[in-house]
Amino acid sequence: MSIQTEHYGAVIDALTAHVALLDEFGGIVAVNEAWRQFADANGSRLPNYGVGSNYLEMLRNPAGCTGDNSATESEERRSATTVVAGISSILDGSCPKFQLEYPCHAPWEERWFLLTVTRFPPGALVHVVVSHENITALKVAEKQAVSQAKRLAETFSSMVGAIALAIEKRDPYTAGHQRQVASIAVEIGRVMQLGKDQLFGLHLGATIHDIGKISIPAEILNRPGALSAPEFMIIRCHSGVGQEILRGINFLWPIADMVWQHHERMDGTGYPQGLKGDQICLEARIIAVADVFDAIISHRPYRPGLAIEVALAELRKGRGTLYDPEVVDAALSFLEKVGSEWHRTHLTYAEALSA
C-alpha cells in the first residue's frame, strides 16, 4: 500500500464522486472505490484502474465515455483538451480550481458529470485531486423544469390570446390593434436588448393592454363622432379597470402594471395615476410608444389612418417629455427602416376587417 493510500484511502473511499489523486506531473497515485466501480461497470481496460498512468496522457486519448457517432467522439475530444488545459493550470499553480460540466453518455442512458480539479496545499503528499461527480439527476430535473416552464408559458399565452380576442369581438374598429402593439413593442424591446423572458412578458402585457375596454359600452367605443366629456372620462377608465381585472392573477411578469400604466407619460401628464419617469414600469413605457404609433396609423370610426410620417413626428415631438427617450430612439431605429412596409401591411389588414 502506497503512502498516499495510507493517508487518503479511507477518506476518498467514503466519497460518492469518482476521485483520483495526482502527483506533480499528473500521474495517478491513488483512486477511490467509486472510481474503481465506475471503471468496472463501463468496461474500462486501464491496468490497475489507471494508478501509475499519467492522467494527462489518458485524456489526450479519451476512451472513458462511449460515443456511438463521430459527433459524440469529437465533442469528447474537445472536452478532453479543455480538461488537460485546466489540470495543467492547476499543476503549474496559475489557477487554484478548475470545473467543467460534461456529458458522458452510455449506450443505456444519458449521463452528465461535474469535473472539479483542486490543488493540495504546499507540502501535501499529493499535488492535485480530481473529482468526477454524477449530476445526471440534477440535469434531468433541470430539463423537466424547463419543459414545465414552457408549458406554463404556452398556457399563459393561450389565455392572453383568448382574452384579446374577446375584447376585439366587441370593437371591430380596433381589431388587431393589440396584436399590432404587441409586435411593435417586442421589436422595440429587442432593439433595447431585453432578455428573452422579459420580451415574452412584454408581449403578453401588450396583447391585452386594452383589456379594460371590455367594460366600455359598445356605442361609445364605436361612435364615429366626437365623444362628450363624460364619455371620454369613461374611456379613460379602461386602464384602471384592466388593472382590477388582472391584479388577482399571479403572472410571472408585471402584466397588471403594464395595463394600468400604458397611458402614463414621462412628465406626469398621463393617466390614471399621473406617474412620472421611472415610476412607470419599463414595459408600460414601451407599450405607450407602440400604442401611440399604432393608434395614429390605424383607422378609427372618426377618421382614417394617418401617414406613418405623422406617427413618427409625434414620437420625436414627445421624446423625453411624454415618452421615454430611450424607448423612442429604439422605436425610431426600427420603424424608420421598416415603417412603410409595416404601414402597408397594417392598412391592408384594417381595410379587410372593415370591409
Residue pairs with C-beta under 8 A, 6 or more apart in sequence:
1 9
2 29
2 30
3 125
4 21
4 29
4 30
4 125
4 126
5 30
7 125
8 21
8 30
8 125
8 126
9 30
9 32
12 19
12 21
12 30
12 31
12 32
12 129
13 32
13 33
13 34
15 32
15 34
15 131
16 34
16 133
16 134
17 34
17 131
17 132
17 133
17 134
18 31
18 32
18 34
18 35
18 38
18 131
18 132
18 133
19 31
19 32
19 34
19 35
19 129
19 130
19 131
19 132
20 28
20 30
20 31
20 32
20 35
20 50
20 55
20 129
20 130
21 28
21 29
21 30
21 31
21 126
21 128
21 129
21 130
22 28
22 29
22 55
22 87
22 91
22 126
22 127
22 128
22 129
22 130
23 29
23 126
23 127
24 91
24 127
25 54
25 91
26 54
26 55
26 56
26 57
26 87
26 88
26 91
26 128
27 52
27 53
27 54
27 55
28 50
28 51
28 52
28 53
28 54
28 55
29 51
29 126
30 51
30 126
31 49
31 50
31 51
35 49
35 50
35 132
36 49
38 44
38 132
39 46
39 49
39 50
42 64
42 66
42 106
44 63
44 64
46 53
46 58
47 53
50 58
55 87
55 130
56 84
56 87
56 88
59 80
59 83
59 84
59 87
60 80
60 84
62 76
62 77
62 79
62 80
64 104
65 72
65 76
65 103
65 104
65 105
65 106
66 105
66 106
66 107
67 73
67 75
67 76
67 105
68 107
72 105
75 103
79 100
79 102
82 100
83 98
83 100
83 102
83 115
83 117
86 95
86 98
86 100
86 115
86 117
87 98
87 117
87 128
87 130
89 95
89 98
90 96
90 97
90 98
90 117
90 118
90 119
90 128
91 119
91 127
91 128
93 119
96 118
96 119
97 116
97 117
97 118
97 119
98 115
98 116
98 117
98 118
99 114
99 115
99 116
99 117
100 114
100 115
101 112
101 113
101 114
101 115
101 135
102 112
102 113
102 115
103 110
103 111
103 112
103 113
104 111
104 112
104 113
105 111
109 136
110 136
111 134
111 136
112 134
112 135
112 136
112 138
112 139
113 132
113 133
113 134
113 135
114 132
114 133
114 135
115 130
115 131
115 132
116 130
116 131
116 133
117 128
117 129
117 130
117 131
118 128
118 129
118 131
119 127
119 128
120 126
120 127
120 128
120 129
153 200
156 204
156 251
156 252
157 204
160 204
160 207
160 208
161 207
163 208
163 211
164 178
164 179
164 207
164 208
164 211
166 214
167 178
167 208
167 210
167 211
167 213
167 214
168 174
168 175
168 176
168 177
168 178
170 213
170 214
170 218
170 221
171 213
171 218
171 221
171 222
172 222
172 353
172 354
173 221
173 222
173 299
173 300
173 301
173 354
174 210
174 213
174 221
174 298
175 353
176 349
176 350
176 353
177 210
177 294
177 295
177 298
178 206
178 207
178 208
178 209
178 210
179 207
180 294
180 298
180 346
181 206
181 207
181 209
181 287
181 290
181 291
181 294
182 202
182 203
182 206
182 207
182 290
184 290
184 293
184 294
184 331
184 334
184 335
184 342
185 202
185 203
185 206
185 283
185 286
185 287
185 289
185 290
186 199
186 202
186 203
186 206
187 334
188 286
188 289
188 290
188 327
188 330
188 331
188 334
189 198
189 199
189 202
189 286
189 330
190 199
191 330
191 331
191 333
191 334
192 286
192 326
192 327
192 330
194 202
198 253
198 283
200 253
201 251
201 252
201 253
201 254
201 255
201 283
202 253
202 258
202 283
202 286
202 287
204 251
204 253
204 255
205 253
205 254
205 255
205 258
205 259
205 283
205 284
205 287
206 258
206 283
206 286
206 287
206 290
208 242
208 246
208 255
208 259
209 242
209 258
209 259
209 262
209 287
209 291
210 238
210 242
211 241
211 242
211 245
211 246
211 259
212 237
212 238
212 239
212 240
212 241
212 242
212 243
212 244
212 245
212 259
213 221
213 238
213 242
214 241
214 245
215 237
215 238
215 241
216 234
216 235
216 237
216 238
217 234
220 227
220 231
220 234
220 235
222 301
223 231
223 301
223 302
224 301
224 302
225 302
226 302
227 235
236 263
236 271
236 272
237 272
239 259
239 260
239 261
239 262
239 263
239 271
239 272
240 260
240 272
242 256
242 259
242 260
243 256
243 257
243 259
243 260
246 255
246 256
246 259
247 256
249 255
249 256
253 283
254 281
254 283
257 281
257 283
257 284
258 281
258 283
258 284
258 287
260 272
260 273
260 284
261 273
261 275
261 280
261 281
261 284
262 284
262 287
262 288
262 291
263 270
263 271
263 272
263 288
264 270
264 271
264 273
264 274
264 275
264 279
264 280
264 284
264 288
265 288
265 318
265 321
265 322
265 323
266 276
266 277
266 280
266 285
266 320
266 321
266 322
266 323
266 324
267 276
267 321
267 322
268 274
268 275
268 276
269 322
270 288
270 322
280 288
280 324
282 324
285 323
285 324
285 327
286 324
286 327
288 323
288 324
288 327
289 315
289 323
289 324
289 327
289 328
289 331
290 331
292 311
292 314
292 315
292 318
292 323
293 311
293 312
293 314
293 315
293 331
293 335
294 346
296 305
296 306
296 310
296 311
296 314
297 305
297 306
297 307
297 308
297 310
297 311
297 343
297 346
297 347
298 305
298 346
298 350
299 305
299 347
299 350
299 351
299 354
305 346
305 347
305 350
307 343
308 335
308 339
308 340
308 342
308 343
311 335
311 339
312 332
312 335
312 336
312 339
315 323
315 328
315 331
315 332
316 328
316 332
318 328
319 325
319 328
319 329
320 328
335 342
